[in-house]
Amino acid sequence: MFLSHSSVRKRFLVKNVLPVLVLCLVMGSALFSSCDWSGGEGRFSLIGIWTDPRQTAEDTYTITNTTLSYGSPYGGDFSGIVISIEYFDNSSGVIIFRYDTGLPSTGRTFGAVYYKGLTATRMEMANAGRWESTPPYKEITPIITSAEQAKKEFTQDNVGNYVTMWGGPYVKQ
C-alpha cells in the first residue's frame, strides 16, 4: 500500500505533536488555576496593598497573583511564593506560602498569614506563629518543610494555635 505525503504528515502530527500540545494545555491550566485570586463566588479579592493606617509607622502586606510580602518598620519583613489559599468562609481564610526572604531562624521553609473580616476595602490579618508564653518569648512554631505539611498544619482548626493577636484592620490601598 502506498501512502501519500499528506497522510504521513497527518500521522506524524497525530502521534507526536498532538499529545505534546494537549500536555502543555493541561499543565498550563493547572499552573494558572491553582489559587483562586479573584476571591471566587461571594468573596472579595485578596490582591492588593494592605496597610494599617492606625499605626504611626505602617506595616504593609502586599499580595499579588503569585506572591505575598510583609514589611514593617519594626522588622520581621518577609516575602514568599503563594502555594495555597484556603477559604474558611466568604470573609476568612489562610494564605500559605514558601519563604523567599526573611526565612525564620527556626529552619521552616513554609509560613502562613491568616485573615478574617475581609470586605472590598478592609480585613484583619495575622502572621502564623507559636511563641513561648513567658520571657524571652522564643518562637516555637513547628518546622514546616513541605507544602503538604503546611496545608495540614495551617487550618481553620489551628487558628487559635497560631494567632494570639490580630493586626489591623488593614485597609486596601
C-alpha positions as a LaTeX table, in Angstrom:
\begin{tabular}{lrrr}
\hline
Residue & $x$ (\AA) & $y$ (\AA) & $z$ (\AA) \\
\hline
Met1 & 0.00 & 0.00 & 0.00 \\
Phe2 & 1.33 & 3.38 & $-1.00$ \\
Leu3 & 0.95 & 6.28 & 1.49 \\
Ser4 & 0.73 & 9.81 & 0.26 \\
His5 & 2.92 & 12.54 & 1.70 \\
Ser6 & $-0.09$ & 14.25 & 3.34 \\
Ser7 & $-1.23$ & 11.07 & 5.15 \\
Val8 & 2.29 & 10.55 & 6.56 \\
Arg9 & 2.29 & 14.15 & 7.78 \\
Lys10 & $-1.15$ & 13.69 & 9.43 \\
Arg11 & 0.00 & 10.53 & 11.21 \\
Phe12 & 3.13 & 12.30 & 12.42 \\
Leu13 & 1.08 & 15.21 & 13.78 \\
Val14 & $-1.46$ & 12.95 & 15.50 \\
Lys15 & 1.18 & 10.65 & 17.02 \\
Asn16 & 3.79 & 13.21 & 18.07 \\
Val17 & 2.63 & 16.81 & 18.10 \\
Leu18 & $-0.94$ & 16.47 & 19.36 \\
Pro19 & $-0.04$ & 14.67 & 22.65 \\
Val20 & 2.60 & 17.29 & 23.45 \\
Leu21 & 0.14 & 20.09 & 22.74 \\
Val22 & $-2.52$ & 18.51 & 24.97 \\
Leu23 & 0.03 & 18.02 & 27.75 \\
Cys24 & 1.09 & 21.69 & 27.51 \\
Leu25 & $-2.52$ & 22.85 & 27.73 \\
Val26 & $-3.23$ & 20.67 & 30.77 \\
Met27 & $-0.07$ & 21.77 & 32.60 \\
Gly28 & $-0.69$ & 25.43 & 31.75 \\
Ser29 & $-4.23$ & 25.38 & 33.04 \\
Ala30 & $-3.16$ & 23.65 & 36.26 \\
Leu31 & $-0.45$ & 26.23 & 36.82 \\
Phe32 & $-2.74$ & 29.22 & 36.41 \\
Ser33 & $-5.76$ & 27.83 & 38.25 \\
Ser34 & $-4.08$ & 26.61 & 41.45 \\
Cys35 & $-5.06$ & 29.67 & 43.52 \\
Asp36 & $-8.39$ & 31.47 & 43.36 \\
Trp37 & $-7.19$ & 35.09 & 43.48 \\
Ser38 & $-10.44$ & 36.61 & 42.34 \\
Gly39 & $-11.98$ & 35.77 & 45.65 \\
Gly40 & $-14.45$ & 33.44 & 43.98 \\
Glu41 & $-18.21$ & 33.39 & 44.34 \\
Gly42 & $-19.28$ & 35.81 & 47.06 \\
Arg43 & $-15.70$ & 36.68 & 48.08 \\
Phe44 & $-13.68$ & 39.85 & 47.78 \\
Ser45 & $-10.24$ & 39.83 & 46.17 \\
Leu46 & $-7.12$ & 39.48 & 48.31 \\
Ile47 & $-4.89$ & 41.09 & 45.68 \\
Gly48 & $-3.60$ & 44.50 & 46.66 \\
Ile49 & $-1.55$ & 46.51 & 49.12 \\
Trp50 & $-2.98$ & 46.38 & 52.64 \\
Thr51 & $-1.82$ & 48.83 & 55.33 \\
Asp52 & $-2.81$ & 49.53 & 58.93 \\
Pro53 & $-3.47$ & 53.29 & 58.97 \\
Arg54 & $-3.88$ & 53.41 & 62.76 \\
Gln55 & $-0.15$ & 52.98 & 63.30 \\
Thr56 & 2.25 & 55.92 & 63.07 \\
Ala57 & 4.66 & 53.66 & 61.17 \\
Glu58 & 2.52 & 51.44 & 58.96 \\
Asp59 & 3.16 & 47.78 & 58.41 \\
Thr60 & 2.12 & 46.54 & 55.00 \\
Tyr61 & 1.06 & 43.31 & 53.31 \\
Thr62 & 1.40 & 43.19 & 49.53 \\
Ile63 & $-0.44$ & 40.38 & 47.76 \\
Thr64 & $-0.06$ & 39.72 & 44.03 \\
Asn65 & $-1.16$ & 36.86 & 41.76 \\
Thr66 & 1.79 & 34.76 & 42.93 \\
Thr67 & 3.46 & 36.39 & 45.94 \\
Leu68 & 2.86 & 37.68 & 49.44 \\
Ser69 & 5.16 & 40.07 & 51.27 \\
Tyr70 & 5.12 & 41.77 & 54.65 \\
Gly71 & 7.04 & 44.87 & 55.64 \\
Ser72 & 7.24 & 46.64 & 58.96 \\
Pro73 & 9.40 & 49.48 & 60.26 \\
Tyr74 & 9.87 & 47.32 & 63.38 \\
Gly75 & 11.46 & 44.41 & 61.48 \\
Gly76 & 10.26 & 40.91 & 60.73 \\
Asp77 & 9.92 & 41.55 & 56.98 \\
Phe78 & 9.41 & 38.52 & 54.75 \\
Ser79 & 8.23 & 37.54 & 51.29 \\
Gly80 & 7.27 & 34.32 & 49.60 \\
Ile81 & 5.58 & 32.44 & 46.80 \\
Val82 & 1.93 & 31.63 & 47.50 \\
Ile83 & 1.24 & 27.90 & 47.26 \\
Ser84 & $-2.34$ & 27.79 & 48.51 \\
Ile85 & $-5.28$ & 29.88 & 49.65 \\
Glu86 & $-7.66$ & 28.05 & 51.96 \\
Tyr87 & $-11.02$ & 29.79 & 52.33 \\
Phe88 & $-12.85$ & 29.12 & 55.62 \\
Asp89 & $-15.88$ & 31.14 & 54.51 \\
Asn90 & $-16.51$ & 34.24 & 52.36 \\
Ser91 & $-14.53$ & 36.54 & 54.65 \\
Ser92 & $-11.80$ & 34.46 & 56.29 \\
Gly93 & $-9.06$ & 32.02 & 55.46 \\
Val94 & $-5.33$ & 31.43 & 55.31 \\
Ile95 & $-2.68$ & 32.18 & 52.69 \\
Ile96 & 0.07 & 29.54 & 52.75 \\
Phe97 & 3.42 & 30.45 & 51.20 \\
Arg98 & 7.03 & 29.32 & 50.73 \\
Tyr99 & 9.53 & 31.84 & 52.11 \\
Asp100 & 11.81 & 33.62 & 49.62 \\
Thr101 & 13.26 & 36.21 & 52.01 \\
Gly102 & 13.03 & 36.72 & 55.74 \\
Leu103 & 13.23 & 32.98 & 56.38 \\
Pro104 & 12.74 & 32.35 & 60.10 \\
Ser105 & 15.77 & 31.19 & 62.06 \\
Thr106 & 13.78 & 28.10 & 63.06 \\
Gly107 & 14.51 & 26.45 & 59.70 \\
Arg108 & 10.95 & 26.22 & 58.43 \\
Thr109 & 10.51 & 26.98 & 54.76 \\
Phe110 & 6.74 & 27.50 & 54.74 \\
Gly111 & 4.59 & 30.03 & 56.55 \\
Ala112 & 1.05 & 31.36 & 56.61 \\
Val113 & $-0.96$ & 34.54 & 57.06 \\
Tyr114 & $-4.46$ & 34.16 & 58.47 \\
Tyr115 & $-7.11$ & 36.75 & 57.63 \\
Lys116 & $-10.68$ & 37.49 & 58.74 \\
Gly117 & $-13.36$ & 40.11 & 58.22 \\
Leu118 & $-12.46$ & 40.52 & 54.52 \\
Thr119 & $-14.50$ & 43.16 & 52.68 \\
Ala120 & $-13.75$ & 45.04 & 49.47 \\
Thr121 & $-11.61$ & 47.55 & 51.40 \\
Arg122 & $-10.51$ & 46.07 & 54.76 \\
Met123 & $-9.58$ & 42.98 & 56.73 \\
Glu124 & $-7.69$ & 41.83 & 59.82 \\
Met125 & $-4.51$ & 39.77 & 59.34 \\
Ala126 & $-2.05$ & 37.79 & 61.45 \\
Asn127 & 1.24 & 36.08 & 60.69 \\
Ala128 & 1.03 & 32.47 & 61.84 \\
Gly129 & 3.40 & 31.68 & 64.69 \\
Arg130 & 3.66 & 29.99 & 68.08 \\
Trp131 & 5.56 & 31.64 & 70.93 \\
Glu132 & 6.51 & 30.72 & 74.47 \\
Ser133 & 4.17 & 32.33 & 76.99 \\
Thr134 & 6.98 & 33.54 & 79.25 \\
Pro135 & 10.05 & 35.70 & 78.54 \\
Pro136 & 12.12 & 35.62 & 76.39 \\
Tyr137 & 9.08 & 34.61 & 74.24 \\
Lys138 & 11.05 & 32.28 & 71.99 \\
Glu139 & 9.31 & 31.13 & 68.79 \\
Ile140 & 8.18 & 27.50 & 68.98 \\
Thr141 & 6.39 & 27.20 & 65.62 \\
Pro142 & 6.92 & 23.67 & 64.24 \\
Ile143 & 9.50 & 23.29 & 61.48 \\
Ile144 & 7.43 & 23.00 & 58.30 \\
Thr145 & 9.40 & 21.97 & 55.23 \\
Ser146 & 6.79 & 20.80 & 52.70 \\
Ala147 & 3.67 & 22.22 & 51.10 \\
Glu148 & 1.64 & 19.18 & 52.19 \\
Gln149 & 2.74 & 19.61 & 55.81 \\
Ala150 & 1.91 & 23.34 & 55.68 \\
Lys151 & $-1.60$ & 22.64 & 54.36 \\
Lys152 & $-2.21$ & 20.15 & 57.17 \\
Glu153 & $-0.86$ & 22.48 & 59.86 \\
Phe154 & $-2.30$ & 25.89 & 58.88 \\
Thr155 & $-6.00$ & 25.06 & 59.06 \\
Gln156 & $-9.15$ & 26.64 & 60.40 \\
Asp157 & $-8.99$ & 24.35 & 63.42 \\
Asn158 & $-5.47$ & 25.63 & 64.23 \\
Val159 & $-6.17$ & 29.40 & 64.06 \\
Gly160 & $-6.13$ & 29.59 & 67.87 \\
Asn161 & $-2.79$ & 27.77 & 67.99 \\
Tyr162 & $-1.11$ & 30.24 & 65.61 \\
Val163 & $-2.85$ & 33.59 & 66.18 \\
Thr164 & $-2.61$ & 35.32 & 69.53 \\
Met165 & $-3.42$ & 38.81 & 68.24 \\
Trp166 & $-4.97$ & 40.08 & 65.02 \\
Gly167 & $-3.47$ & 43.10 & 63.27 \\
Gly168 & $-5.47$ & 45.81 & 61.63 \\
Pro169 & $-7.93$ & 46.43 & 60.36 \\
Tyr170 & $-5.78$ & 46.69 & 57.27 \\
Val171 & $-7.10$ & 48.99 & 54.55 \\
Lys172 & $-6.72$ & 48.21 & 50.85 \\
Gln173 & $-4.80$ & 50.93 & 49.01 \\
\hline
\end{tabular}
